Each structure stands twice: as C-alpha cells, then as structure tokens.
Amino acid sequence: MKTDFANNLKNEAMKTTIQKGMEQIAINSIAIANAVIYAISQPSDVEIGDIIIKTKLIKFVI
C-alpha cells in the first residue's frame, strides 16, 4: 500500500529504494478500500473468512 513510511527514514539510500519500490508495486489505498467495501457488502448469508489483497505486478514464490 502506498504510504509515507519512507519519509521518516534517516538512511537516504534505503529511503530512495523504498520510495522507488513503492511507486512500482504499491497498491493504491482506494483500491484496497474498494476491495474491503466489496467484501463487507455481500449478503448476510455469505461469510468472508479471509481477505488477501496483493498486487498483480509481482509474483511471490514460496
């Protein structure tokens, strides 16, 4: 998620790296809010057990 977390870092190299990464792969907060709204607006007979929100821009290998 795009945040201002990196702005508080003292290490300039780390700050720059995090900011660049965030610009490339971070999910916009509106997109996350829309996903949550979708989940909580389901009918009362539907139970949402888990919500995983992740970017489609990178692939995670486990």
C-alpha positions in Angstrom: 0.0 0.0 0.0 1.3 3.5 -0.8 2.2 5.2 2.5 4.6 7.9 3.6 6.6 5.4 5.7 9.8 6.0 3.9 9.7 9.8 4.5 10.7 9.1 8.1 13.8 7.1 7.3 17.2 8.7 8.1 19.2 6.4 5.7 18.8 8.2 2.3 19.7 5.1 0.3 17.1 3.0 2.0 14.6 5.8 1.8 15.1 6.1 -2.0 15.0 2.4 -2.6 11.7 2.0 -0.6 10.1 5.0 -2.4 11.1 3.7 -5.8 9.7 0.2 -4.9 6.5 1.7 -3.6 5.9 3.7 -6.8 6.4 0.5 -8.9 4.4 -2.1 -6.9 2.4 -0.4 -4.1 -1.4 -0.8 -4.2 -3.4 2.5 -4.1 -5.4 2.9 -0.9 -8.6 3.5 -2.9 -8.2 0.0 -4.5 -7.8 -1.6 -1.0 -10.8 0.3 0.3 -12.9 -0.9 -2.7 -11.9 -4.5 -2.0 -13.0 -4.2 1.6 -16.2 -2.5 0.6 -16.9 -5.4 -1.8 -16.3 -7.9 0.9 -18.5 -6.3 3.6 -21.3 -5.5 1.2 -22.0 -9.2 0.5 -25.4 -10.7 1.5 -25.8 -11.6 5.2 -25.8 -15.3 4.4 -22.3 -15.0 2.9 -19.3 -15.3 5.3 -16.0 -13.8 4.3 -13.3 -15.8 6.1 -10.1 -14.4 4.8 -9.2 -11.4 2.6 -5.9 -11.4 0.8 -5.1 -8.2 -1.1 -1.9 -8.2 -3.2 -0.6 -6.5 -6.2 -0.7 -8.3 -9.6 2.5 -6.6 -10.6 4.9 -9.0 -8.9 4.8 -12.8 -8.4 5.6 -14.3 -5.0 7.4 -17.6 -4.9 7.2 -19.7 -1.8 
